[in-house]
Amino acid sequence: MSEVVLIVDDDPVQRRLVEAMVQRFGYTALIAEGGDAALSLLIGENARRVDCVVLDLVMPDLDGLGVMARMRQAGLDTPVIIQTAHGGIDKVVSVMRAGATDFVVKPASPERLEVSLRNALATKALAGELQRVKRSRDGTLSLSDVITRSPAMKPVLNAAEKSAASTIPVLLDGESGVGKELMARAIHGSGERRAKPFVAVNCGAMPENLVESILFGHEKGSFTGATEKHTGKFLEADGGTLFLDEVGELPPAAQVKLLRALQEGEVEPVGSRKTFKVDVRIISATNRDLIADVKAGRFREDLFYRLHVFPISIPPLRKRPEDIPALAAHFLTRIAAEQGKRLRTLDHGTMTQLAAFRWPGNVRQLENAIFRAVVLADGDTIGINEFPIVCTQVPADVEPAQLMEESPDMAPSLPTEAPVSIMDRMSRLRPNVTMIAPSLTLTDAHNDVRPLEDIEREAIRFAIKHYRGQMSEVARKLKIGRSTLYRKLEGLGLQDEVATEADGAAVNETAAAD
């Protein structure tokens, strides 16, 4: 779920040090003992997804410059952070000219390496967003631009890829906000018609008396208010793709006219005496149960079978929590750039709680929540306090996988006007378990006030555990400097607990990656 950092170094001690720091920052670490092993992971037959490379400059056999040259030949634009024991200005210039994103001198401090990784990943994400926006505007958005890491989306993408190779009518089914229009654009951009128009029309937003005019066009003077000739959506999409969003909202009279246009492959504008042949690929979408609407007589059966040729069902976000971190990072990068804010990331605890939230509004709700958080944020990292709905419904120590196992499909039954907290839901599922919020006792067994040192020790111990040994975050939340925090750790005898917590977090991250 987190970004993957490949560490390439022939020195085992240095590899282990960098690996521990990378895992403490909340990333997933991959290890390579040399240049050849690194290239196998980057461009080999069993290549792994890598978001950033921390590369040693001097290695036996293939050195760092050689690895970067091979990456460029393969067209790989993964950001590279070079590290070496000698930081001469000539070496810095040479590696930066070779395409490195940054340069650090061994042994790099945790603060220096963390900043370098954040900057490299943020630069890569922003460049990817700019390319994605450009492709979206040009109508060349493809299935490779669909952001997903969830196994639940693999059959969806496989089906979409097969449908893109033909002109078969596609019906996208899914809850509101799951990204049906994005999938439609990706199917269009992956097919032979990608150079032709993609025209989207919201069937639920068209006035009933203007549906025919909007879809098929009209002649000047054909009805009151028709002061100019209008082409219509079918003719606008001629040679390309027409996307009928919320097609289940079409009124009965419009369904008849749409069916005829699909059967005959021609349209007749309002007020015209002749018809026009159109070559349009139809992709429709709905969040309704069209089969139930057909049985109830609200949707024409013959039109249903015209549209329901190649159905693709997109799962809601609560059934693919693996996508939430990637989508959140995507929205954060784009919105922060649009708003002119220097935001880099969401802290690890916040990301965990976002992944555990049910998101009844799906991807659209997540995007709006990130937008609000970006506006509210003061620093360069967004915390859970910027997501009030999430932090009131999801405990800080809940894990997404735990919630998926215990309550796989709880969200649809929840009333939107009276949200039920995750604690309430978990207590219903496990009635013998009592959820207890963290508390700090100020008195001892004799009802005397505890020494300030004991209270401070307990508060710091809780903060270290809560933020999984990320000392920068602990210091920031406690509103003290890192040097002050380390002095207090030494004075209170908590150094061993910090090391234990950091090692535990690293083990958990590695296990999650495996």
N, C-alpha and C positions, 0 to 999 in steps of 0.2 A: 504493500500500500504506500510505503514511503519511497523517496527517490533512492536510486541505486548508485553508489559511488564505488568505482573500481580503483583499488589501491595496487600500484605496481612498484615493487621494490625488491631487490635481491637480498637485502639485509632483513633477516627474520625479526630482529628486535625492533627495527624501525617500522616494519609492517604491522607488528602487534600494537605498537604505540598509536600509530595513525588509525588502525582499525578501532581501537577502544574509543578514541576521540570521535570518529565518524559515527559510531553507534550511539555515543552519548549525545550527539547533536540531533539524534532522531532519524538518521538515515540508515539504509541497509548497505552493508559493506560486502564487496566481493574482493577476493585476493588473487593476485597473480605474482609469481616469483621472478618473472622476467618479461622481456619484450615479446618473445614468441608466444608465451602463454597469454599475455594480454591481448594480442591480435586474434588468438583463437576465440577468446570470449567476446571480442568486438565484431569481428567479420568472418569468423569461421563457420563451419556447417552448423554447429550447435551454439550459435551466437546468443548471448543473453542481452536483455534490455539494460543499458547503462546510461545514466543521466549525466555523469561527470567522471573524469579520470584524474586521480592524483598520481602523477608519473615521476619516477626518479629519473634524473637526467643521465647519470653515469651508471651503466650496468654492463656486465659482460655480454658478449654476442651483440644483440640488438639494443642500442641505447635509446634514450628518450626521443631524440631528434629523429631516429629511424622509425620509431613507432608512429610519431606524428606524420611523417612523410607517407607511410603506408595507409594511415587513416585518411589522409587527403586524397590519395589515389583511389580509395574505395568510396569516396564521396561522403564520408562520415563527418558530421559537424558537431560531434559531442565535445563539450568544453573540456579543456585540459589544463590542470594546475601542475606546473613543473616544480619539483623540489630537489634541491641539491645542497651539498655541504659547503659549497663555495659560491658566494653571491656577487661575483665581480660584475661590473657594469657591462662588460663586453658579452658575458653570458646572458645577462638579462635581455640585452638587445637582440641577441641571436635567437633565443627561444621565443620571444614575443613576435619577431618577424616570421618565425616558423609556424605561428598560428596558436601559440599558447594563450590562454585566457588570463593567467596570473602566474606569479613566480614567488615561491617561499623558500626561505633558507632553513636547513635542518639545524637543530631540532625546532620545528615550528611550534609556537605556543598555541594552546587550544583556541584562544580568542582570535589570533591571526588566521588560523586555518578555518574556523567557523565563518568568519567574515568573507574569506575568499570563496568558500563553498557556496555561501548564500548568494554572493554577487554573481558567481558563474552560473548557478542554477536559475537565478532571476533573469539574467541576460538571455539565457537559452529559452526560457519560457516566454519572454517578451518577443523575441525574434519569431518563435513559433506562432504566437498570437497574431503578429503582424502579417505573417504569411497566410494564416487561416482567414483573417479578415479580408485580405486581398482576394483570395480564392472565392470567398463567399460573395463578394461584390462582382467578381467576374463570372460567377455562375459555374466555377470549376471546383467547387467543394466536393471532395470524394469521400469514400467510405473510410479511407485511412485518416481522415480528419475527425472521425467520430471518437470522442474521448471515452474510453472504457477499458477497464481491467477486470471486469467481472465475467466469470464463466457463464452466467445467465445470458450474457449478450452475444456469446459466440454463435449460437444457432441463428440469432437475429441477423448478425452480420453475414453469415454464410448464405442465408436466404436472400438478403438484400443484394449480395454480390451476384448471385445467380439471376435474380430478376433484372439487374442492371444490364446484363448481356443481351436482353431482348426488349421488346416493346409490350410485354404482357401487362395488362392492368393490375395494379397493386393496391390492396386495401390495407392501410396501416391502422392497427387497433391498439388502443392503450388509454390509460387515464390522462386527464388533462395535465399538461406540463411535463410529460415524459420525453418530449423532443421529437414528435412525429414530423413536423415540418423540416427539421434538420435532417432527419433520415430521408425524407423525400428529396431534398436538395442533394444529399450525398448519392442517392441512387441515380438521379439525373446526371450529376457530375462524373459518375463512374461509367456511364454508358456512351453509346455512339452519338447521342444527341446533345452532349455537353456543350457544344459550340452554338447550339440553338437556344431559343428563349425558355426560361423557366417562369411560368406565370402562376402565382398563388392567388386563390380567391377563397374567402371565408364565407361559406354558405349560410352560416348562422347570422351573419351581420348584414345580409342583403334584405332590403324591404321586399315584401312579397310581390308588390306590383311592379318592381323593377328588376326582378330576377332574370326574366327573358332578355331585357335590354342589356343588362350587365354581362350576361354569358354570351349572347349571340349578336349583340349590337343593334342599332336602329338607324333608320334614315332620318334626315332632317325633316321636321314637321310631321313625323309619324304619330305624335301624341303631344298633348299640352306640355310645354316645357322643353321639347326636343328642338332646341334652336340650332344644334349642330349635329352632324353625322358622327356616330360612335361606332368604333370597330367591333368591340366585344372581346371577351377573354379568349374564346375559342380561336378567333382569327389572330389575336396577338400571340398565341402559343403555337401557331401553325409551324410544323416542322420540329417542335420542341415538346415540352412537357407541361401539362395543365394539372395543377395540384388543387384538388377540391377538399379543403379543410372543413371538418364538421359536416360532412355530407349528409349525415342523418338528420340535420336540422332543416333540410329543404322541404318546402311546403308541397302538398300532393300535386298541384298543377305544374309546378316546376319539375317535379320528378318525371312526369310524362314527357315534357319537352326535352329534358336531358337524355332520357332513354332513346328518343328518336334520333337525337344528334349522335349518340354513340353507335346506334344500329346502322344508320345510313352513312356516317362519316361526312356529313354535310350540315351546314347551319343556314337558317333563313332569318336575316335580321328583321326586326320589327319594322313594318311599313315597306319592305322590299318585295319585289315580284320575282326575284330569282334567288336561287340557293348558291352557296359557296362550298366547294369541297375543302375539307381540312384534314391534315395529317397530324394528329395530336396523340401523344402518349398520356394516358390517364393514370394518375396516382391520387387516391382518395384517402381520407383519414376520418376516424370517428372515435369518440370516447363513450359511445352508446352501444348497447347490445342490439345490433341490427337484426339479429335472428328473432329476438323477442318483439322488436318493432314490426317485423314482417308478420309474425303470428297475430299481433294485435291490430294489424291493418294500418299502421302508421307509416310503413315504408313499402313501396312496391316490390313484390317478389321478383319480377323480371328484371328490374333495375338492380336489385341486390345481386343477382347472379351475374349481371354484366360487370359489376364492380368487384365482386368477391371471387376473382379468378385466382389471384395469388395473395392470400392473406398473410400478413406478418404481424405478430403480436409483440409489442414492446413492453417488457416488464416494468413495473413501477420502481422507483428508486429504493424503496424499503426492501426490495428483494434483490438488490445488487449493491450492498453497502460498500463493496470494494471500489466502486466508482466514485464515492463521495470525496475522498481526499484528492483524487486527480481533478475532479470537476471543481472543487473548492479552490485548488491552486490555479486552475485555468481562469476562473472568474476573478480571483484576487489579482492576478497579473493584469488582466485586461482592464478591470474597473479602476485599479490603482493608477494605471497609466492614463486612463481617461480623466481621472480626477486630479492628476498631478501630484499624487502622494507617493512617498518613498517607502511603501510597505513591501516587505520581503516574504513573510511567511506567517502561518498560524502556528502557535505553540502546540507541542505534542498532545498535551491534555485536551486542548480545545478540539483538535482533529479527531481524537478518540470519541469525544462526546458528540461531535457532529455526525460521525459514522454510526453512532448508536441511536440517533434520533430517527423518527419514522418518516418525516417529510411527507405529510399528506398532500402537499402541493407539488411534490416531485421536484424535478430539476429547476423549474421556474421559481419555486419557493426558495430553493437553495441559492439561486442567483440573487434574488432580492435580499435574502439575509446577508449575503456577502457584501452586497452594495451598501446596506445599512451599516455593517461593521466597518467598512472602509471609511465611511463618512465620520463615524464616531471615534475611530482609532486615533490615538495621540502619538504613539511610538512607531517603531518599524515592525513590531510583531503584534498580531491580533490575539487577544485572549478571550476566554469564554464569557466575560462580562459584556462583551459586545453582542452576544447572542442571548438576550433575556429569555426568549421562549425555550431555547434549548437547555440553558442552565437550570431552569425551574422544573423541567420535566425529565432530565437525564442526570442520574447521580454521577459525581466526578469519577468514581471508581468502576463504572460499568464498562464492559467490553462489548463491542458490536457483535462478535460471534456468539457470546452468551445470550444476548437478547434475541438473535435470530433463531437459536435453538429453542428457546423457551416460549417465544411469542412470534412465530413466523409471519402471521398475517393479522395482526391486531388492529392496524390503523383504520381499515375501512369501517369498522364498527364504532369508532370513536365519534361522538358528536362534536362538531366543530365549535359550537358555542360553549361547551363545557369540557375542555381538555382534561384527560386523565393523566396523572403523572406516571412516569416510569416506575417510581417506587410503589405506587398503588397497584400497578399492573403486576409487578413482580411479586408483591405480597399476596395477590389473588392467586397467582400461579403456584406460589410456594407458601401456603398459609401458615406453616409452622416457623417461618423465618421472619424475624422482626428487623426492619431496616432502621438502623440507628445513625443519625447524622453525627459527624465529628464534633466533639465538644472538648473544652479545656476546663478542668476542675481547678478552682482557685483556693479551696480549703483542703486540709488533710483529714485523716481519720478522727482527729480530736477536735475538728471544727475550727482549727486555727488556720490563719492565712499562710499559704505555702511560701517558701522563700522565692524571691524574684528570680534567682538563678535557676531553680527547678522549673518554674513556669516558662522561662526563656528557652531552656533546654528542650522541653516538650514541644513548644511551638516550632522551633527550628527543626527538630526531628520530624514533626508532622509535615512541614513544608518540603523537606528533602524527599520524603516518601511520596508526597502528593505530586511533586514535579519530577519524580523518577531520577533524582540525582543531577538534574540540569542546574548547575550552580548559578549560572547567569540569570535564569528565570527565578530561582529561589531568592536571590538578592534583590531582583527587581520587584517581586511581589512583596517582600518584607520591607522594601523601601530603604535599603541600606546598601553601601558599596560592597563590591566583592572582597576587597581587602579586609573590610570590617567583618564580613561574614566569616572569612577564614580565621581571623583572630578569635572570633567567638567560638568557632568549632574547636580550635586548639584549647581554648580556656575551659570549654565545657566537656572536652574529651569525646567529641563526636566524629573524629576523623575516620575511625574504623567503620562506622555506620555509613558514612558517605561513600567509602570505597565499596562496601557490600551492596549498597543500593545501586551504584553505577554499574557494577558487574552484573547484578540481576537484571537491570534494564537492558544491558548489552546482550545477555543470553536470551531474553525474551524477544528482542528485535531479530536476532539470528534465527531463532526458532520460527518466528512468524514468516521470515523470508523463505526458509526451507519449506 
